[in-house]
């Protein structure tokens, strides 16, 4: 059988790639000699499209046929292997292109690299092959080679996507970000009139932590190209980042109206408005975006959440319900609908929404709140049973379910049960820091400071920079012993790591007071109180003020603390001990 006839059989069987035309040989083509011999002509209406067949060897045809059969059976790995061999043997451009599509669909990077090399060997000016080579070079951290391919695409008249590579730089290590910036700057010298390169360099300057230099880079670009929308978006971002927040908002307001179809610009503007607390303006912007882009679920979710922040519950419910109906962001939507029902004291409805959250970042917060609501209704055992069943069915998340059970028992003041649950969890997961920390706090509340200290010391041994554990250990030693120097050392270490944390500031003030350094103690306690109006901080600050003769000021602080929690045990004990009064 002739080679071309073999190929025709393959096509007729329906097993070819996408019709015989896909396998045309771009080097040697055969004409329809019958028509040439007779010299007959036909009208354009009657003339059938000319089909040209590649001159394949039988082995190559066999590989292609086997690859298609494997694909029909779902063995795409075999399909790729056979097509790779056929591409390498035939060097046919159409086969190479088809094989590349298969490799891309399978995310087969090694195959893509080999095919791109082959493709460029056969067709050195093929832009698609250069593009694949650039992507693969980036994945191999060979940035210079990647830019070489992109520059070649530009020379061939194509879109080199310099900005796409610059945008990806945020995922690179700092030294490679700098390397990429230098390579772009060198390329800019060779192509000084390319606006995309100028923009990409500004983007890289932002990524490398030089926002003002990036802003300076954009100025001449936008003078020459005032409608270059990516640069306008970046300018708004950079103005905000450099502290020119009002100027950033004015810039984006003006340009979102000039370019109402620029979704990225509108989204950035809306998020900045949220960041500046201009919630109604943010809602108006997201409302505009939803009307213009009704099929973008992320915009609808943002619109719902900012409406919720603005107290427009009905609008938020409408948008969240629509997302669920459309099958988008269903976990987030169920979580926030649960919160709405929760705040409206619709407990059963809230539990239902929370329990419909199936995965993602909201899964455990939703499950925790659903369990709390069930416990408040008297269904603690049922809630615990549900958590344990989920734990058994999801072994990959077992540690998180243990922690959820422990916290639920603590919330219901079942401290002994919580301790038993923590002990069991740590038998299975002795390296889990969160469970060990929870047990340490539980042991301290059960008047077992020595065991609590042991847990915290183990955490610090594993994580010497864990400021929370360092602070907790220092505070327990301060409260439970007179080893103030040791306690202060732990707290100072925590403060070096997290100098503005109000809990650590409170601990520092408290240990200083215990050491007799009253004035310095007041400084730390006042900073803690200013940052965080917590009843325990109020107890400590009030006590130091009381002891320094500022009784009226102490009473004011205590009253504010009681307003936060009238039953706080530390605050009650402090006031009774110092004033002899049971209440203020």
ChimeraX attribute file (.defattr): number of C-alpha atoms within 10 A of each C-alpha:
attribute: neighborCount
match mode: 1-to-1
recipient: residues
	/A:1	6
	/A:2	9
	/A:3	14
	/A:4	18
	/A:5	11
	/A:6	15
	/A:7	23
	/A:8	15
	/A:9	12
	/A:10	20
	/A:11	17
	/A:12	11
	/A:13	10
	/A:14	12
	/A:15	19
	/A:16	21
	/A:17	17
	/A:18	11
	/A:19	13
	/A:20	19
	/A:21	16
	/A:22	17
	/A:23	23
	/A:24	19
	/A:25	20
	/A:26	12
	/A:27	10
	/A:28	11
	/A:29	13
	/A:30	13
	/A:31	12
	/A:32	11
	/A:33	9
	/A:34	9
	/A:35	11
	/A:36	10
	/A:37	8
	/A:38	8
	/A:39	8
	/A:40	8
	/A:41	10
	/A:42	9
	/A:43	7
	/A:44	8
	/A:45	6
	/A:46	8
	/A:47	9
	/A:48	9
	/A:49	7
	/A:50	9
	/A:51	12
	/A:52	19
	/A:53	22
	/A:54	22
	/A:55	21
	/A:56	19
	/A:57	14
	/A:58	15
	/A:59	13
	/A:60	19
	/A:61	19
	/A:62	17
	/A:63	19
	/A:64	26
	/A:65	22
	/A:66	17
	/A:67	26
	/A:68	24
	/A:69	17
	/A:70	17
	/A:71	16
	/A:72	12
	/A:73	10
	/A:74	11
	/A:75	13
	/A:76	19
	/A:77	16
	/A:78	16
	/A:79	24
	/A:80	25
	/A:81	16
	/A:82	21
	/A:83	26
	/A:84	26
	/A:85	16
	/A:86	24
	/A:87	25
	/A:88	16
	/A:89	13
	/A:90	19
	/A:91	17
	/A:92	21
	/A:93	20
	/A:94	17
	/A:95	22
	/A:96	24
	/A:97	19
	/A:98	19
	/A:99	24
	/A:100	26
	/A:101	14
	/A:102	20
	/A:103	24
	/A:104	14
	/A:105	10
	/A:106	14
	/A:107	11
	/A:108	14
	/A:109	16
	/A:110	11
	/A:111	18
	/A:112	24
	/A:113	20
	/A:114	14
	/A:115	23
	/A:116	25
	/A:117	16
	/A:118	18
	/A:119	25
	/A:120	16
	/A:121	13
	/A:122	14
	/A:123	13
	/A:124	12
	/A:125	15
	/A:126	16
	/A:127	21
	/A:128	15
	/A:129	25
	/A:130	24
	/A:131	20
	/A:132	22
	/A:133	26
	/A:134	27
	/A:135	22
	/A:136	20
	/A:137	19
	/A:138	19
	/A:139	12
	/A:140	12
	/A:141	13
	/A:142	15
	/A:143	20
	/A:144	16
	/A:145	17
	/A:146	22
	/A:147	23
	/A:148	17
	/A:149	21
	/A:150	25
	/A:151	21
	/A:152	17
	/A:153	22
	/A:154	16
	/A:155	12
	/A:156	13
	/A:157	10
	/A:158	13
	/A:159	14
	/A:160	23
	/A:161	16
	/A:162	19
	/A:163	19
	/A:164	10
	/A:165	20
	/A:166	22
	/A:167	13
	/A:168	13
	/A:169	21
	/A:170	15
	/A:171	10
	/A:172	14
	/A:173	9
	/A:174	14
	/A:175	10
	/A:176	15
	/A:177	21
	/A:178	17
	/A:179	13
	/A:180	22
	/A:181	22
	/A:182	14
	/A:183	16
	/A:184	21
	/A:185	17
	/A:186	12
	/A:187	16
	/A:188	17
	/A:189	9
	/A:190	10
	/A:191	13
	/A:192	12
	/A:193	11
	/A:194	13
	/A:195	18
	/A:196	19
	/A:197	21
	/A:198	24
	/A:199	24
	/A:200	26
	/A:201	26
	/A:202	29
	/A:203	28
	/A:204	27
	/A:205	21
	/A:206	20
	/A:207	22
	/A:208	17
	/A:209	11
	/A:210	15
	/A:211	22
	/A:212	16
	/A:213	14
	/A:214	24
	/A:215	22
	/A:216	12
	/A:217	19
	/A:218	24
	/A:219	14
	/A:220	12
	/A:221	19
	/A:222	17
	/A:223	10
	/A:224	10
	/A:225	14
	/A:226	12
	/A:227	13
	/A:228	15
	/A:229	17
	/A:230	16
	/A:231	24
	/A:232	21
	/A:233	21
	/A:234	20
	/A:235	25
	/A:236	25
	/A:237	24
	/A:238	24
	/A:239	19
	/A:240	17
	/A:241	14
	/A:242	13
	/A:243	10
	/A:244	13
	/A:245	18
	/A:246	12
	/A:247	13
	/A:248	22
	/A:249	21
	/A:250	13
	/A:251	18
	/A:252	23
	/A:253	17
	/A:254	11
	/A:255	20
	/A:256	23
	/A:257	11
	/A:258	11
	/A:259	13
	/A:260	13
	/A:261	13
	/A:262	16
	/A:263	17
	/A:264	13
	/A:265	22
	/A:266	25
	/A:267	19
	/A:268	18
	/A:269	27
	/A:270	28
	/A:271	19
	/A:272	21
	/A:273	19
	/A:274	17
	/A:275	11
	/A:276	12
	/A:277	11
	/A:278	14
	/A:279	19
	/A:280	15
	/A:281	15
	/A:282	26
	/A:283	24
	/A:284	15
	/A:285	20
	/A:286	26
	/A:287	21
	/A:288	16
	/A:289	22
	/A:290	20
	/A:291	11
	/A:292	13
	/A:293	15
	/A:294	12
	/A:295	11
	/A:296	13
	/A:297	18
	/A:298	14
	/A:299	22
	/A:300	24
	/A:301	23
	/A:302	22
	/A:303	25
	/A:304	28
	/A:305	22
	/A:306	23
	/A:307	24
	/A:308	18
	/A:309	14
	/A:310	15
	/A:311	11
	/A:312	13
	/A:313	16
	/A:314	13
	/A:315	15
	/A:316	26
	/A:317	20
	/A:318	12
	/A:319	21
	/A:320	27
	/A:321	17
	/A:322	17
	/A:323	22
	/A:324	15
	/A:325	10
	/A:326	12
	/A:327	11
	/A:328	17
	/A:329	15
	/A:330	20
	/A:331	24
	/A:332	23
	/A:333	27
	/A:334	25
	/A:335	27
	/A:336	22
	/A:337	23
	/A:338	27
	/A:339	21
	/A:340	20
	/A:341	20
	/A:342	20
	/A:343	11
	/A:344	11
	/A:345	11
	/A:346	13
	/A:347	19
	/A:348	16
	/A:349	17
	/A:350	25
	/A:351	23
	/A:352	16
	/A:353	23
	/A:354	31
	/A:355	21
	/A:356	17
	/A:357	22
	/A:358	17
	/A:359	12
	/A:360	9
	/A:361	11
	/A:362	18
	/A:363	17
	/A:364	18
	/A:365	14
	/A:366	27
	/A:367	23
	/A:368	21
	/A:369	20
	/A:370	23
	/A:371	26
	/A:372	21
	/A:373	19
	/A:374	19
	/A:375	19
	/A:376	12
	/A:377	11
	/A:378	11
	/A:379	14
	/A:380	18
	/A:381	12
	/A:382	13
	/A:383	21
	/A:384	19
	/A:385	13
	/A:386	14
	/A:387	20
	/A:388	17
	/A:389	12
	/A:390	14
	/A:391	18
	/A:392	13
	/A:393	11
	/A:394	12
	/A:395	11
	/A:396	10
	/A:397	12
	/A:398	19
	/A:399	18
	/A:400	16
	/A:401	23
	/A:402	20
	/A:403	21
	/A:404	21
	/A:405	24
	/A:406	25
	/A:407	21
	/A:408	20
	/A:409	21
	/A:410	17
	/A:411	13
	/A:412	13
	/A:413	11
	/A:414	13
	/A:415	18
	/A:416	14
	/A:417	14
	/A:418	23
	/A:419	20
	/A:420	13
	/A:421	20
	/A:422	24
	/A:423	16
	/A:424	13
	/A:425	21
	/A:426	18
	/A:427	10
	/A:428	11
	/A:429	16
	/A:430	12
	/A:431	13
	/A:432	15
	/A:433	19
	/A:434	13
	/A:435	23
	/A:436	23
	/A:437	20
	/A:438	20
	/A:439	25
	/A:440	28
	/A:441	20
	/A:442	22
	/A:443	20
	/A:444	16
	/A:445	12
	/A:446	13
	/A:447	11
	/A:448	14
	/A:449	21
	/A:450	15
	/A:451	16
	/A:452	24
	/A:453	21
	/A:454	13
	/A:455	22
	/A:456	27
	/A:457	17
	/A:458	16
	/A:459	22
	/A:460	18
	/A:461	11
	/A:462	12
	/A:463	13
	/A:464	14
	/A:465	16
	/A:466	17
	/A:467	23
	/A:468	20
	/A:469	25
	/A:470	26
	/A:471	27
	/A:472	24
	/A:473	26
	/A:474	29
	/A:475	24
	/A:476	18
	/A:477	22
	/A:478	24
	/A:479	16
	/A:480	13
	/A:481	11
	/A:482	13
	/A:483	14
	/A:484	17
	/A:485	15
	/A:486	13
	/A:487	24
	/A:488	24
	/A:489	15
	/A:490	20
	/A:491	29
	/A:492	20
	/A:493	19
	/A:494	26
	/A:495	22
	/A:496	12
	/A:497	15
	/A:498	16
	/A:499	13
	/A:500	13
	/A:501	17
	/A:502	23
	/A:503	22
	/A:504	28
	/A:505	27
	/A:506	30
	/A:507	30
	/A:508	30
	/A:509	30
	/A:510	27
	/A:511	25
	/A:512	22
	/A:513	20
	/A:514	16
	/A:515	16
	/A:516	11
	/A:517	13
	/A:518	18
	/A:519	14
	/A:520	13
	/A:521	24
	/A:522	22
	/A:523	15
	/A:524	21
	/A:525	28
	/A:526	20
	/A:527	17
	/A:528	25
	/A:529	22
	/A:530	12
	/A:531	14
	/A:532	15
	/A:533	16
	/A:534	21
	/A:535	26
	/A:536	22
	/A:537	28
	/A:538	29
	/A:539	25
	/A:540	27
	/A:541	28
	/A:542	30
	/A:543	24
	/A:544	22
	/A:545	19
	/A:546	17
	/A:547	12
	/A:548	13
	/A:549	10
	/A:550	13
	/A:551	16
	/A:552	12
	/A:553	14
	/A:554	22
	/A:555	20
	/A:556	13
	/A:557	23
	/A:558	27
	/A:559	20
	/A:560	15
	/A:561	23
	/A:562	20
	/A:563	12
	/A:564	14
	/A:565	14
	/A:566	14
	/A:567	11
	/A:568	15
	/A:569	12
	/A:570	14
	/A:571	25
	/A:572	21
	/A:573	14
	/A:574	20
	/A:575	20
	/A:576	13
	/A:577	12
	/A:578	12
	/A:579	13
	/A:580	10
	/A:581	12
	/A:582	11
	/A:583	12
	/A:584	12
